[in-house]
Amino acid sequence: MDNTFLIDSRDLPFCKGCGHSSVAQMTEKALAKLGYHPLDVIMVTDIGCHGIIDKSLRTHTVHGLHGRSVAIAGGIAHGLGKKSGKKVIVFLGDGGATIGLQHILIAAHHNFPMTVVVHNNMLYGMTGGQPSEYTPDGFNTPTAPNRSSAGSLDIVQLAEAAGAGYVSRVAGIGDFSAEMAEAIAYEGFSLVEVMEICPSYGVKSNPGMKLRQLMDETGYLATKKVKTPIHADHPAYEGYNQSLISDKLLVEQLFTHRMTKPTVRILLAGSAGEGTQSAAEFLARVAMCNGLQASKKGHYPVTVGVGFSAAEVILSTGTIYYSGGTKPDFMLITSADGLDYARPHLAQAESSATVLIDESLPLPETKAKLIQLPLRAAAGVRNAAMMSIFRWADVSQLLDSQSFIDEYQRGKLAAKVPVETFSAK
Ligand code: SF4
């Protein structure tokens, strides 16, 4: 892999003449000047035209919800810490900076080590040209053709007031890579507002208006304020250089699995309040104790206290790149809610699949092998999901049986419900 950050800087996805192309190219030039390798850069983009740059980047990319990119980047920057050698950069538009203003202020206030690049073309380009809070008086847009308001916000002043160590505003014309490099190199939080005019909506609504003239007339002047950065060794950054993953969550391999297929998928389907999610997490941890990779994904209604509760667990001998499930190899159904949830999977199941189902439930139509078990009655409904995991262990024989007992004894539930509760009767 060479050191270019953009896949093809001559073929960026924006309208002809859009300033977003310049911002991407100047960011690439700045990163190259600073000696960053593409894989040491995490680009977090927002909703808006600028955000479609993702597919043109050769860095790590994360695409956030509208206005939330700074919050996502703040978490990444905090987790990586100042000494990681990685660089977190946020791209967002003036629309995103309107919707997500609080996130910008908080990130500046906490001095998260990242650079926020606000593409301010003074309107929402992706949705047809609505004004944002950074649209100056006198700048018309298609939906506000004779704009006159109470004035616009100044993101540079706001970020500075919140504590940002580095803020600047530049005109997105010509080569502004030196200004971008200075902001990116800053140790701590930095923000650059790049002024642009959207050719598709801004130019058409303001014929003849030039960017520099607009900046002069509206007071959006190029500016820069820099404070002495806080060094990475400063006590204020103590927590920033530690992993966000607690040592308590580490799982040691103590057993050996017996899986012959590369991947096994298990669907747990039960009711809220009956331990489905905890049982699925337990299974994932047991699998890791046996040297497997595991993922767990929960499904439940927004009203988490009622209705179905389901979880997909994937066990794999290799890396799991996608945690979405296709056809489960096993289904563990512990309640009527769970049975309703699992019906589409049961209908599509092959004869190679196995279903463990509580004996109180009607047997569904399926090609899968059905095994009726006393999951609810044997250990109480609140432990039905955990009971299904122990019975799955017996049926599948894929993981070491002692690993289930040991991992269970390490958990909090063991103090309330002894492991013997789950022994095969
Ligand atoms: S609509 Fe405007 S902001 Fe969006 S890509 Fe086209 S020129 Fe750029």
Boltz pocket constraint, residues with backbone or C-beta under 6 A from the ligand:
constraints:
  - pocket:
      binder: B
      contacts: [[A, 13], [A, 14], [A, 15], [A, 16], [A, 17], [A, 18], [A, 19], [A, 20], [A, 49], [A, 50], [A, 121], [A, 125], [A, 126], [A, 197], [A, 198], [A, 199], [A, 200], [A, 201]]
      max_distance: 6.0
